[in-house]
Amino acid sequence: MNRPPELPTETIQAADAYARRIASCLTLSNADLPYDITERLRAARTQALARRKRPAAQPARRASVAKQVHSSGSTATLGGWGSEGGNWWRALVSAIPLTALAVGLVFVNLVQDETVANEIAEVDSALLTDDLPPSAYADPGFLQFLKTANQAQ
């Protein structure tokens, strides 16, 4: 794990002094605030302190996460295939949804192709078994006749 660079002591002391000056200014102006705002600020401070103390109480979880982090050069990954046994089993289980998706897509494609072929076959059989020749359907006058005949009924 990479650590952040250590800051010089003078920089840390200057930052602490600046923080103390800001805190004292806030404390002095706190007296001018109404009661409800000071109570909300007090509640926010206690919540912030509780959150600040909470991560120190969970070192076991950090240790388990640290065991799962694998670093290689300048990159780090969580978990990884080599961390535990049963690698082939995990690979098989993760490949099952992908295989089901591929089978489903192929099935949908086959059904769609069959549906389109059936529709085309119905149109072709209707044209061939009809009393009119297919060239009549291409005649614009015949199409106009069909439109007016449908409106008259």
MOLINZI-V455015 format. One record per pair of residues at least 24 apart in sequence whose C-alpha atoms are under 10 Angstrom apart, sorted by the first residue. I is the first residue (numbers start at 1). GAP is how many residues later the second one is. If there is no record, write none. Layout:
I	GAP
I	GAP
This chain:
1	65
1	68
1	69
1	70
1	73
1	75
2	72
